Amino acid sequence: MPPLTPITRAILIAMAAGFMLQQWLGDVIFVNFALWPPGLDQVVSIGGDAQALGFKPWQLVTYAFLHGGWMHLLFNGIALWSFGGAVETRLGPQRYLMFFTACVVGAAVLYLLTLPAPSPGQLPAPAVGASGGIYGVLLAFAIYYPRARMMLVFPPIPMPAWLLVALFIGADLLLGIGRVATGVAHFAHLGGALTGIALLLWWRRSPPRSPPGGGPAQR
């Protein structure tokens, strides 16, 4: 595995801490910090206390630090560890943190905008996981290091980073439109990638200013 950079390490720690809180506090974490769609009018009982389900603004960020199980956490953690350091080195810690956070929020917004209406009497499942932010990181990696060799797990075919990321995004688009594998938030992945490319294009048009004294600008 590549060496851990500071912000990537902090995000991984936050993801692990969020998952530990899920195991410790249970449903109360999901009710308050997972991403719920607006307009819900449901009250559930947790530990004898009434809890209202519904969207809250902080859920646009906090959902990313919760996960649906150990494998979900492990997969996202490995992906962020593998690609986050290179992107953080290229952008600099401050911009990288801003980039990851923006991709997480953008993923949440597109997910909510494309969420189908639930069937009568059916309670929608909340969205959890850092995949939207990680898709932004993957896209940034493919832009900055397009010819880096990457390997699919199955089938084990080596290919350049730009092609692998393009295949991931294309698959999410097709599966999302077709409503295939509805337990996966395909449009959240796309929202993270779209936010990432929009932010990178914006930064390309407005490079960081040099600090007072003529020193190099931080990126």
C-alpha positions as CSV (number, residue, x, y, z in Angstrom):
1,M,0.0,0.0,0.0
2,P,1.2,3.6,-0.6
3,P,2.2,5.7,2.3
4,L,-0.6,7.5,4.1
5,T,-0.8,11.3,3.8
6,P,-2.2,13.4,6.6
7,I,-5.7,14.2,5.4
8,T,-6.3,10.7,3.9
9,R,-5.2,9.3,7.2
10,A,-7.7,11.6,9.1
11,I,-10.5,10.6,6.8
12,L,-9.8,6.9,7.3
13,I,-9.7,7.3,11.0
14,A,-13.1,9.2,10.9
15,M,-14.6,6.4,8.8
16,A,-13.4,3.8,11.3
17,A,-14.6,5.8,14.2
18,G,-18.0,6.3,12.6
19,F,-18.3,2.5,12.1
20,M,-17.4,1.8,15.7
21,L,-20.0,4.3,16.9
22,Q,-22.6,2.4,14.7
23,Q,-21.7,-0.8,16.6
24,W,-21.8,0.9,20.0
25,L,-24.9,3.1,19.6
26,G,-26.8,1.2,17.0
27,D,-29.9,2.6,15.3
28,V,-29.6,6.0,16.9
29,I,-26.6,6.7,14.7
30,F,-28.4,5.8,11.5
31,V,-31.5,7.8,12.5
32,N,-29.6,11.0,13.0
33,F,-26.5,10.8,10.8
34,A,-27.3,8.6,7.8
35,L,-28.7,10.4,4.7
36,W,-32.5,10.3,4.7
37,P,-34.7,11.8,2.0
38,P,-36.6,15.0,2.8
39,G,-40.3,14.8,3.5
40,L,-40.4,11.8,5.7
41,D,-43.1,11.8,8.3
42,Q,-42.1,8.7,10.4
43,V,-41.4,8.3,14.1
44,V,-39.6,5.3,15.4
45,S,-38.9,4.1,18.9
46,I,-35.2,3.5,19.9
47,G,-34.5,2.4,23.4
48,G,-37.9,3.7,24.5
49,D,-37.3,7.1,23.0
50,A,-39.2,8.5,20.1
51,Q,-36.9,9.5,17.2
52,A,-38.2,11.3,14.1
53,L,-36.8,10.1,10.8
54,G,-36.0,12.7,8.2
55,F,-33.4,14.8,6.4
56,K,-31.1,17.1,8.5
57,P,-28.5,19.4,6.9
58,W,-25.5,17.8,8.5
59,Q,-26.4,14.4,7.0
60,L,-25.0,15.7,3.7
61,V,-21.5,15.0,5.2
62,T,-22.0,12.6,8.1
63,Y,-23.5,9.8,6.0
64,A,-20.0,9.4,4.4
65,F,-18.5,8.2,7.7
66,L,-21.1,5.4,8.2
67,H,-21.1,2.1,6.4
68,G,-23.3,-0.8,5.8
69,G,-20.9,-3.5,7.1
70,W,-17.3,-4.5,7.4
71,M,-16.9,-5.3,3.7
72,H,-18.3,-1.9,2.7
73,L,-15.9,-0.1,5.1
74,L,-13.0,-2.2,4.0
75,F,-13.6,-1.7,0.3
76,N,-13.9,2.1,0.6
77,G,-10.9,2.3,3.0
78,I,-8.6,0.4,0.6
79,A,-9.7,2.5,-2.4
80,L,-9.1,5.8,-0.5
81,W,-5.8,4.5,0.9
82,S,-4.7,3.4,-2.6
83,F,-5.5,6.7,-4.5
84,G,-6.1,9.4,-1.9
85,G,-2.4,10.0,-1.1
86,A,-1.4,10.7,-4.7
87,V,-4.3,13.2,-5.2
88,E,-3.6,14.8,-1.8
89,T,0.0,15.3,-2.8
90,R,-1.0,16.9,-6.1
91,L,-3.7,19.2,-4.6
92,G,-2.2,19.9,-1.2
93,P,-3.9,19.1,2.1
94,Q,-6.3,22.1,2.2
95,R,-7.6,21.7,-1.3
96,Y,-7.7,17.9,-1.0
97,L,-9.9,18.2,2.1
98,M,-12.1,20.7,0.4
99,F,-12.3,18.5,-2.7
100,F,-13.2,15.3,-0.8
101,T,-15.9,17.2,1.2
102,A,-17.4,18.8,-1.9
103,C,-17.6,15.4,-3.6
104,V,-19.3,13.9,-0.6
105,V,-21.9,16.7,-0.6
106,G,-22.3,16.6,-4.4
107,A,-22.9,12.8,-4.2
108,A,-25.6,13.3,-1.5
109,V,-27.4,16.0,-3.5
110,L,-27.6,14.0,-6.7
111,Y,-28.6,10.9,-4.8
112,L,-31.5,12.8,-3.2
113,L,-32.6,14.4,-6.5
114,T,-32.7,11.0,-8.3
115,L,-34.2,8.9,-5.5
116,P,-37.5,7.3,-6.6
117,A,-40.6,7.7,-4.5
118,P,-41.0,4.8,-2.1
119,S,-44.0,2.5,-2.5
120,P,-46.9,3.2,-0.1
121,G,-46.1,2.0,3.4
122,Q,-42.4,1.4,2.5
123,L,-39.8,3.1,4.5
124,P,-36.8,4.1,2.3
125,A,-33.4,3.0,3.4
126,P,-30.9,5.7,4.2
127,A,-27.7,6.2,2.2
128,V,-24.3,5.6,4.0
129,G,-20.8,5.3,2.8
130,A,-17.9,7.4,1.5
131,S,-18.1,6.1,-2.1
132,G,-19.2,9.4,-3.5
133,G,-16.1,11.2,-2.2
134,I,-13.9,8.3,-3.3
135,Y,-15.3,8.4,-6.8
136,G,-14.2,12.0,-6.9
137,V,-10.7,11.0,-5.8
138,L,-10.6,8.2,-8.4
139,L,-11.6,10.7,-11.1
140,A,-8.9,13.2,-10.0
141,F,-6.3,10.3,-10.0
142,A,-7.3,9.4,-13.5
143,I,-7.0,13.0,-14.6
144,Y,-3.6,13.6,-13.0
145,Y,-2.1,10.1,-13.7
146,P,-4.1,8.9,-16.7
147,R,-1.4,6.3,-17.8
148,A,-0.9,4.8,-14.4
149,R,-1.4,1.0,-14.7
150,M,-4.3,-0.4,-12.7
151,M,-5.7,-3.9,-12.4
152,L,-9.3,-5.1,-12.2
153,V,-9.9,-7.7,-9.5
154,F,-12.1,-9.7,-11.8
155,P,-11.1,-10.3,-14.5
156,P,-7.5,-9.5,-13.7
157,I,-6.8,-7.3,-16.8
158,P,-4.3,-4.4,-16.5
159,M,-5.4,-1.1,-18.0
160,P,-4.6,2.6,-17.7
161,A,-6.3,4.6,-14.9
162,W,-8.3,6.7,-17.3
163,L,-9.9,3.6,-18.9
164,L,-10.7,1.9,-15.6
165,V,-12.3,5.0,-14.1
166,A,-14.3,5.6,-17.3
167,L,-15.6,2.0,-17.1
168,F,-16.6,2.5,-13.5
169,I,-18.5,5.7,-14.2
170,G,-20.1,4.2,-17.3
171,A,-21.3,1.1,-15.4
172,D,-22.8,3.3,-12.6
173,L,-24.6,5.4,-15.2
174,L,-26.1,2.3,-16.9
175,L,-27.0,0.6,-13.7
176,G,-28.4,3.8,-12.2
177,I,-30.6,4.5,-15.2
178,G,-31.8,0.9,-15.3
179,R,-32.4,0.8,-11.5
180,V,-30.2,-2.3,-11.4
181,A,-28.7,-3.3,-8.0
182,T,-30.9,-0.9,-6.2
183,G,-29.0,-1.5,-2.9
184,V,-26.1,0.5,-4.4
185,A,-26.3,4.3,-4.7
186,H,-25.1,4.6,-8.3
187,F,-26.2,8.2,-8.7
188,A,-24.3,9.1,-5.5
189,H,-21.1,7.7,-7.2
190,L,-21.9,9.8,-10.3
191,G,-22.6,12.9,-8.2
192,G,-19.2,12.6,-6.5
193,A,-17.4,12.2,-9.9
194,L,-19.3,15.1,-11.4
195,T,-18.6,17.4,-8.5
196,G,-14.9,16.4,-8.6
197,I,-14.5,17.2,-12.3
198,A,-16.4,20.5,-11.9
199,L,-14.2,21.6,-9.0
200,L,-11.0,20.6,-10.8
201,L,-12.1,22.6,-13.8
202,W,-12.9,25.6,-11.6
203,W,-9.5,25.5,-9.9
204,R,-7.8,25.2,-13.3
205,R,-9.4,28.5,-14.3
206,S,-8.6,30.2,-11.0
207,P,-5.2,28.9,-9.8
208,P,-4.3,29.7,-6.1
209,R,-2.7,33.1,-5.4
210,S,0.8,33.4,-4.3
211,P,1.1,34.2,-0.6
212,P,2.5,37.6,0.6
213,G,6.3,37.8,0.2
214,G,6.4,36.0,-3.2
215,G,6.7,32.5,-1.9
216,P,5.2,29.5,-3.7
217,A,1.5,29.2,-3.6
218,Q,0.1,26.3,-1.6
219,R,-1.9,23.8,-3.6
